[in-house]
Amino acid sequence: MISKINDLPGNMIGFRATGDVTAEDFQNTVIPEVKEFLKTQDQLNYMLVLDTDVKNFTSGAWISDAWLGLKELTKWNRSAIISDSATIKVVTDIFSKVMIGEFKVFEHSDYDAAVAWVSDQN
């Protein structure tokens, strides 16, 4: 499941993934919220908090996530993934080399630093 995080600075959008994550989670929550966000913002400052193992993401969820990335390719600015997984850090580091914008992994204990970085308030 993916839910929107509401208590964030106005120039960023964030989501929390828990339990099983499906394509429908992206299609029904993430994509519409990002579209709405971009109606008032020129850049996409995005945060995803992983409170679940990446093994709980279905293949459809990964495809939907990739589609969002490609669809809004020119608008990505800063994106943080919050996870304590070393694998997520490696994959994000590789991903950041081929995508527009900055991508960074923060540990759960650094949540506030992630918010400050994504919203450019650090």
C-alpha positions as CSV (number, residue, x, y, z in Angstrom):
1,M,0.0,0.0,0.0
2,I,1.1,3.5,-0.7
3,S,-0.2,6.6,1.1
4,K,0.6,10.3,0.7
5,I,2.5,12.0,3.4
6,N,0.6,15.2,4.2
7,D,2.9,17.2,6.6
8,L,5.6,18.2,4.2
9,P,6.8,21.6,2.8
10,G,4.6,22.8,0.0
11,N,7.3,22.5,-2.7
12,M,7.6,18.7,-2.3
13,I,5.4,15.6,-2.4
14,G,6.0,12.4,-0.5
15,F,4.6,8.9,-0.1
16,R,5.0,6.0,2.3
17,A,5.0,2.4,1.1
18,T,3.9,-0.3,3.6
19,G,3.0,-4.0,3.2
20,D,2.4,-5.1,-0.4
21,V,2.8,-2.5,-3.1
22,T,1.0,-2.9,-6.4
23,A,0.6,-1.1,-9.7
24,E,-2.8,0.0,-8.5
25,D,-1.1,1.9,-5.6
26,F,0.9,3.9,-8.1
27,Q,-2.0,4.4,-10.6
28,N,-4.6,5.3,-7.9
29,T,-2.4,7.3,-5.5
30,V,1.0,8.3,-6.7
31,I,0.4,9.3,-10.3
32,P,-2.8,11.4,-9.7
33,E,-1.2,13.1,-6.7
34,V,2.0,13.9,-8.7
35,K,-0.1,15.2,-11.6
36,E,-2.1,17.5,-9.2
37,F,1.2,18.6,-7.5
38,L,2.7,19.6,-10.9
39,K,-0.2,21.8,-11.7
40,T,1.2,24.3,-9.2
41,Q,4.9,23.4,-9.2
42,D,7.5,23.6,-12.0
43,Q,9.8,21.0,-10.5
44,L,9.2,17.6,-8.9
45,N,10.7,17.3,-5.5
46,Y,9.7,13.7,-4.4
47,M,10.2,11.5,-1.4
48,L,9.4,7.8,-1.0
49,V,9.6,6.3,2.5
50,L,10.0,2.5,2.2
51,D,8.5,1.0,5.3
52,T,8.4,-2.4,3.5
53,D,10.8,-4.6,1.8
54,V,11.3,-4.1,-1.9
55,K,10.3,-7.7,-2.3
56,N,6.8,-6.6,-1.5
57,F,6.6,-4.5,-4.7
58,T,4.9,-6.4,-7.5
59,S,6.5,-6.2,-11.0
60,G,3.5,-4.0,-12.0
61,A,4.4,-1.6,-9.2
62,W,8.0,-1.3,-10.6
63,I,6.7,-0.7,-14.1
64,S,4.3,2.0,-12.9
65,D,7.1,3.6,-10.9
66,A,9.3,3.6,-14.0
67,W,6.5,5.0,-16.1
68,L,6.1,7.9,-13.7
69,G,9.8,8.6,-14.0
70,L,9.7,8.6,-17.8
71,K,6.5,10.6,-18.0
72,E,7.7,13.4,-15.9
73,L,11.3,13.1,-17.0
74,T,12.1,16.8,-17.4
75,K,10.5,17.9,-14.2
76,W,12.5,15.8,-11.7
77,N,14.6,18.0,-9.4
78,R,15.3,16.2,-6.1
79,S,14.2,12.8,-5.0
80,A,14.9,11.0,-1.8
81,I,14.3,7.3,-1.0
82,I,14.2,6.6,2.7
83,S,15.3,3.1,3.3
84,D,17.9,1.2,5.5
85,S,18.6,-1.2,2.6
86,A,22.1,-1.2,1.1
87,T,20.6,-2.6,-2.1
88,I,18.3,0.4,-2.5
89,K,21.3,2.7,-2.0
90,V,23.3,0.9,-4.8
91,V,20.3,0.8,-7.2
92,T,19.5,4.5,-6.5
93,D,23.1,5.5,-7.1
94,I,23.1,3.8,-10.5
95,F,19.6,5.2,-11.3
96,S,20.7,8.7,-10.5
97,K,23.4,8.6,-13.2
98,V,20.9,8.1,-16.0
99,M,18.0,10.3,-14.8
100,I,17.5,14.0,-14.7
101,G,17.6,15.5,-11.3
102,E,19.3,14.4,-8.0
103,F,18.4,11.1,-6.3
104,K,19.6,10.3,-2.8
105,V,19.0,7.6,-0.2
106,F,18.5,8.4,3.5
107,E,18.2,6.0,6.4
108,H,14.9,6.1,8.4
109,S,16.8,7.9,11.2
110,D,17.6,10.7,8.8
111,Y,13.9,11.5,7.8
112,D,14.1,15.2,8.8
113,A,17.4,15.6,6.8
114,A,15.7,14.0,3.8
115,V,12.8,16.4,4.0
116,A,15.2,19.3,4.3
117,W,17.2,18.1,1.3
118,V,14.3,17.4,-1.0
119,S,12.6,20.7,-0.2
120,D,16.0,22.5,-0.5
121,Q,15.9,23.8,3.0
122,N,19.2,22.5,4.2
